[in-house]
Amino acid sequence: MAAAASSSLASQFLGLRREAAPSTALFVQSAQSKLRLPSTRCPNGRVVAMAGTGKFFVGGNWKCPQEWLTSKTDNLNYLKNGTTDSVSRLVADLNVAKLENDVDVVVAPPYIYLDKVRQSLTNRIEISAQNSWVGKGGAFTGEISAEQLIDIGCKWVILGHSERRHIIGEDNQVALQGEKLEERETGKTFDVCFQQMKAFADSISDWTNVVIAYEPVWAIGTGKVATPQQAQEVHAAVRDWLKNNVSAEVASSTRIIYGGSVNGSNCSELAEEEDIDGFLVGGASLKGPEFATIVNSVTSKKVAA
């Protein structure tokens, strides 16, 4: 997520981005998996980078309606995500949830429910769009511009989610970063992430409200999650890249969040890692109490520190 003075930066940035009105800066995914994938450490040793200093950040991506009903009582919101009734129930759960204060919390409903959620959701939680047109408004049927999002009070937008890259065909200019399984297995994780960083980094002049989301593609919606050590390794490498290619200040202050099958059972252990500054949550964000658990995993970050 990143700050911008206009929608012109939209095509040059990845992750979650805080939108801004012209004069005021405002906003832009069970037990731990047993999956053990090859290490991505550089040949010359461990990546060393400073830990982030930004505020913990948790985003909930409600995505498009899904049909994952696995039992009569569990995951009902998965099946009905994207109906007026399910959105109302989810908002009601979030409105009564007890959330730690020192966490930025954002949720991204489907477009057609943005205004409904904005008007009914507690001010404690901000709203985000799931995508935005990459340029200024114009005759682009079916697209939503950043100016329109600003107009309804939407402060954030997710840009370049890997599903849009690999299914819809968006390229590195708007791609949220993360490698495919075969890229990790062949030791290309860092190369992929750094290429994606380079695609937009040179065009960002103000990193104040940028949040970078690292989501390994093999972990999105699969139930598989990177081990805390695997996630920390990539987060540290991305922070080190920022230090070497942008500035030490930006590397320290920019929040790098992890996404990919984050849930209430694995969030605390992931949060303990020093370079993981929060989460982008998919399926688990559709269950209010579990999403609250993920938000409150910031307490593990405090203990680890």
Secondary structure as UniProt FT lines:
FT   HELIX           7..12
FT   STRAND          15..18
FT   STRAND          20..21
FT   TURN            22..23
FT   STRAND          24..25
FT   TURN            43..44
FT   STRAND          56..61
FT   HELIX           76..80
FT   TURN            81..82
FT   HELIX           84..96
FT   STRAND          103..108
FT   HELIX           111..113
FT   HELIX           114..120
FT   TURN            123..124
FT   STRAND          126..129
FT   TURN            141..142
FT   HELIX           146..151
FT   TURN            152..153
FT   STRAND          156..159
FT   HELIX           162..163
FT   HELIX           164..168
FT   HELIX           172..174
FT   HELIX           181..185
FT   TURN            186..187
FT   HELIX           189..201
FT   TURN            202..203
FT   TURN            208..209
FT   STRAND          211..214
FT   HELIX           217..219
FT   HELIX           228..245
FT   HELIX           248..253
FT   STRAND          255..259
FT   TURN            264..266
FT   HELIX           267..271
FT   TURN            274..275
FT   STRAND          278..281
FT   HELIX           283..286
FT   HELIX           288..295
FT   TURN            296..297
FT   HELIX           298..304
//
